[in-house]
């Protein structure tokens, strides 16, 4: 079946602009995660949704970052007033339930470059 | 502080040689343990996971990992490496207790395979 998909695969923007990154999870998966991976680093957690609600947003670096999942499926990560330090690969993952033992299935990521 | 450590940034092995990638964690209680692989242009793929029971875990692509509580380690092994195993490998954990469900990743080990 279809895996996790993310669009766009690449996004180049200018400092100060607004961007939206989209994640389509595996159908039926209730949990959805966003991570950010900087060059040479492991992914770092941003936010976790269970259904439509953000169950844990403790990883969002500041209030320029916001994410939604209005219908409990597709999620959008929104970044306002982008900065060069926001350049990274943004990864989305989904899992069937909310347990810590669930496998998280990752999408290919969106590479964001802020000039 | 809770952490996941992969001491080796880069490992080079010859095709057909054995492989061991190290992972150490620092948590109050043994967390749930995972190994993921990331190939260029690919999403993160789960190799194996450990929650409890037999301390030797078998995964996909001929990989295995051994949990050692006394050493707080979860090292990944493969008896004979193939050229297609060249990739970056990440150890990750989910805390056993508490409400957190997100993965915390190590910084990764880049594997190069020589012909």
Interface residues (C-beta under 8 A of the other chain):
Chain A: X3 X4 X31 X33 X35 X40 X41 X42 X43 X44 X45 X48 X55 X56 X59 X91 X93 X98 X99 X100 X101 X102 X103 X104 X105 X106 X107 X108 X109
Chain B: X4 X32 X36 X41 X42 X43 X44 X45 X46 X49 X51 X90 X92 X94 X95 X96 X99 X100 X101 X102 X103 X104 X105 X106 X107 X108
